[in-house]
Amino acid sequence: MKKYILLLSFFLLGKMIFAQTSTLVNLVDSLPGGGFAIIESYKQKLYTYPSHTGGPLAEIDQNTGALTPLFTIPVLTSPWEYTTYSGNFIFLNGKTVLSLHNPAGPGDYVIAAGPLGADTLLSHITPFGTIAAVDTMAYLLFSDSAGVGAKLYATNLNSPALLIDSDISVRTKATDHELFYIKSHFPAVYDQQLFRTNGMSKTLVEQTTGSSNQIALMGMLNGDMYYTVCKRAMGMDTTWIKKCNTMGVVSVIDTIMMNAASLDHGLVGLGTKLIIPFKHETTPFYQDLIVYDISNNTKVNVSQNNYSIRTYDLEQTQVASNHFYFNTINPLQRYISDGTILGTKVYGTQASGYGNDLKFENYATYHTLGNKAALCNEYPSAAINDEFYYGSDTGLVLFKLFPVTKSYPSHFNKIGNNTFFRIHDGAYTKMTLLKMTDCGMPINNPLGLADVKKMEYSLSPNPSSDGRFTIQFANDMSQVQCSVVNAYGQVVNAHYEQINPNTIRLQLQPSAKGIYFLNMKSKSVSQSAKLILY
């Protein structure tokens, strides 16, 4: 009996240790391609593509970080560049899809690159769009060069792309064998049609009538596609939850009447549940999230109109085994909340114990790991560093990434029970791959990054409408060196004027709207700041 109790004690102790610990490791200290390495996952495998100008594509060993070269993407010369940083990546039939862009003039292309080189699939399209793969077909959803609506193409990456349809909305959802998309009759947002396609032909699933109907896609459960059809009517909106099965037969699951419309796309998960956002007519920035259980036709309003919810941020990676996470905004702070069947809880409170409020500039930087959320705080203020948080509503662990500068965590990839993401130094010279494993609470910060001297300054106005920025330093920075790079890492022309030892005025070309990065370097400190010109 004592032996049995002893063995049981060791077993329970082991379970407790496993449940309470996790690791955040530096998997690859310096990725090929310097500060522009790209991390993407596809079908449970992890890949790196080093640069927007070309180079080797390699698979990353998820345990050791070892790189296995697959082939080399043709190296480009200026002004051509690959726009793979958009986060769309597939590795299909031994090839990967990349967008090719000429920033100096017209001529955008999508290519399929493989061991024998690159083949042009499309030309003269906008390179930013959705790329998806179903079975052996790749689907490309892009706006044309005139910017009037989106076009859907399909290809097996061994033959030119086939135009499936035009005037497509920006979201698509896939089952195991088909892609579902909504035709919006651009620029109208109503009078919609829902289609499914196998990449060769299309079939009409649903068509709305009138001027106040809209379709939204949820996603696949058990091979069936779930979606909603909403009819807007002041005072009481009607939403039908529908299912299209594998044979293409449509059935109505339920009808929901409420003073809100299900216009935004939702999620599926949590076993048998649909996560459906509803937008209020009178206060459109306040929205409800309905968790609908298709197993017993019950629904729970998890937000109760208490949050201003960015429902267009919802992504499937935010669904855990019995929680889902969404971005909520009140007039002062932004929160990540976890929604359960019983309601919502603010994730980690207002983070007052961590020195700063949780303000998420980039909604794509939070993902689930087990039943907890791994997220990074990308501060709008360039004077505050990015931070990494991990945990639940009752326990939140903070990891400083690069204390000396903003590290811009990005390219989160969840594979199994692990989350991979990248950070870089302020000068865009080094990219590091981090791995968060298991779903317990980390007991320390294995990165071991010590705080170092920080350059204190203020930047105004930011954003700027005319390209003028003023940098005010707390100390004498008369010897500081400044440079400005664009989103591709290219140095841009800028005029710098040292007003006094503590003040520099910066002038960018007013017509060059976009996001830039100001690199500042003194004898002992280097730091980077984001500039927004609108």
Order of alpha helices (4+ residues) and beta strands (2+ residues): alpha-beta-beta-beta-beta-beta-beta-beta-beta-beta-beta-beta-beta-beta-beta-beta-beta-beta-beta-beta-beta-beta-beta-beta-beta-beta-beta-beta-beta-beta-beta-beta-beta-beta-beta-beta-beta-beta-beta-beta-beta-beta-beta-beta-beta
